[in-house]
Amino acid sequence: MPEASRDLFEIIATTRSMRRLKPDPVPAELIRKILEAGTAAPSGGNMQRWRFLVVTDPELKETVGAYYKRAWDENVYPRYSAGAPAPGTSSERFRRMLDAAQYLADHIHEAPVWIVPCMEGATPSRTAGSSIYPAVQNMLLAARALGLGATLTTLYLAFEKEVEAALGLRADVHSYALLPIGYPMGRFGPVRRVPLSEVVYENRYGRLPMRQDPLRDHRSTAIGLYVPLHRLPALDQQRLLDGARRRRDRLSSQRRGTQTSAARGR
Ligand SMILES: Cc1cc2nc3c(=O)[nH]c(=O)nc-3n(C[C@H](O)[C@H](O)[C@H](O)COP(=O)(O)O)c2cc1C
């Protein structure tokens, strides 16, 4: 029984890369739903220059899968395994991610369906990508909602020319990702990300949010973030603590004053 889900925020929070997929076939109507979710995405000027190549041919998947595996074995695995874990992840968790990615590299051709989102007439660029990746994310979310696993992959691009030729793309068409899709072997779980306070600035790039909340030892911001005190620059920490101490002293002397006058009135 696939783990289908209907709540958008739950879907967003559990749309992880699912790299271990069963080879069982996926009903055509589910793939159609995923493609419809893709084409519901925005694109610049609503031009919809996207094209979606659905690949199920086992031979073609083997040919392209071999390039994917070469790219993983020769370029990506050596780099990731020698480097630091992703931010917010422990070494152990990162190692498990690499194991799953290794599994995908070895078995990508066994995923029953691939969707290769392409763009016509555009040189690959940031602008062109902006008109296709919303569709890609919509498809990942739709797959998750239907209980299907998928992963956004791009590492085959190390052999872009060979892969695009094998897929029959014209010279003026480019692929932007390859999404292997199938029923997952494992369970969906929460995505792991660093907290907002590490990646959100306010008004100027690099500036931490400014509103103070002296009753806590962190800063409450105009956008509702709590920035832990230890993440603020030393000078800010000092100012914040001094301000909080002054307010606390003022409050307690006011309280003492009230108590004294209340005692006098007795
Ligand atoms: C632009 C992009 C390219 C990616 N390429 C690959 C890839 O080629 N192979 C792969 O296994 N994962 C790939 N990923 C998946 C990321 O590694 C994954 O999203 C990230 O580790 C976070 O894990 P999660 O999706 O499970 O939360 C890619 C993701 C993005 C956004």
The ligand as an SDF file (V2000), in Angstrom:
LIG
                    3D

 31 33  0  0  0  0  0  0  0  0999 V2000
   20.1050   20.3530   -8.5750 C   0  0  0  0  0  0  0  0  0  0  0  0
   20.0780   19.0200   -7.8820 C   0  0  0  0  0  0  0  0  0  0  0  0
   20.7860   17.9660   -8.4310 C   0  0  0  0  0  0  0  0  0  0  0  0
   20.7690   16.7210   -7.7960 C   0  0  0  0  0  0  0  0  0  0  0  0
   21.4200   15.6810   -8.4000 N   0  0  0  0  0  0  0  0  0  0  0  0
   21.3840   14.4720   -7.8090 C   0  0  0  0  0  0  0  0  0  0  0  0
   21.9650   13.3500   -8.4640 C   0  0  0  0  0  0  0  0  0  0  0  0
   22.4630   13.4330   -9.5790 O   0  0  0  0  0  0  0  0  0  0  0  0
   21.9100   12.1510   -7.8140 N   0  0  0  0  0  0  0  0  0  0  0  0
   21.3330   11.9930   -6.5860 C   0  0  0  0  0  0  0  0  0  0  0  0
   21.3280   10.8830   -6.0560 O   0  0  0  0  0  0  0  0  0  0  0  0
   20.7500   13.0490   -5.9580 N   0  0  0  0  0  0  0  0  0  0  0  0
   20.7460   14.2620   -6.5460 C   0  0  0  0  0  0  0  0  0  0  0  0
   20.1180   15.3250   -5.9540 N   0  0  0  0  0  0  0  0  0  0  0  0
   19.3890   15.1300   -4.6850 C   0  0  0  0  0  0  0  0  0  0  0  0
   20.0870   15.8150   -3.5060 C   0  0  0  0  0  0  0  0  0  0  0  0
   21.2730   15.1490   -3.1930 O   0  0  0  0  0  0  0  0  0  0  0  0
   19.1060   15.8020   -2.3170 C   0  0  0  0  0  0  0  0  0  0  0  0
   17.9690   16.5490   -2.6530 O   0  0  0  0  0  0  0  0  0  0  0  0
   19.7360   16.3650   -1.0670 C   0  0  0  0  0  0  0  0  0  0  0  0
   20.7640   15.5340   -0.6190 O   0  0  0  0  0  0  0  0  0  0  0  0
   18.7100   16.5160    0.0570 C   0  0  0  0  0  0  0  0  0  0  0  0
   18.1880   15.2560    0.3920 O   0  0  0  0  0  0  0  0  0  0  0  0
   16.6270   14.9800    0.3770 P   0  0  0  0  0  0  0  0  0  0  0  0
   16.1220   15.2980   -1.0150 O   0  0  0  0  0  0  0  0  0  0  0  0
   16.5080   13.5190    0.6900 O   0  0  0  0  0  0  0  0  0  0  0  0
   15.9930   15.8370    1.4150 O   0  0  0  0  0  0  0  0  0  0  0  0
   20.0740   16.5550   -6.5840 C   0  0  0  0  0  0  0  0  0  0  0  0
   19.3260   17.6210   -6.0660 C   0  0  0  0  0  0  0  0  0  0  0  0
   19.3110   18.8300   -6.7210 C   0  0  0  0  0  0  0  0  0  0  0  0
   18.4750   19.9530   -6.1680 C   0  0  0  0  0  0  0  0  0  0  0  0
  1  2  1  0
  2  3  1  0
  2 30  2  0
  3  4  2  0
  4  5  1  0
  4 28  1  0
  5  6  2  0
  6  7  1  0
  6 13  1  0
  7  8  2  0
  7  9  1  0
  9 10  1  0
 10 11  2  0
 10 12  1  0
 12 13  2  0
 13 14  1  0
 14 15  1  0
 14 28  1  0
 15 16  1  0
 16 17  1  0
 16 18  1  0
 18 19  1  0
 18 20  1  0
 20 21  1  0
 20 22  1  0
 22 23  1  0
 23 24  1  0
 24 25  2  0
 24 26  1  0
 24 27  1  0
 28 29  2  0
 29 30  1  0
 30 31  1  0
M  END
$$$$
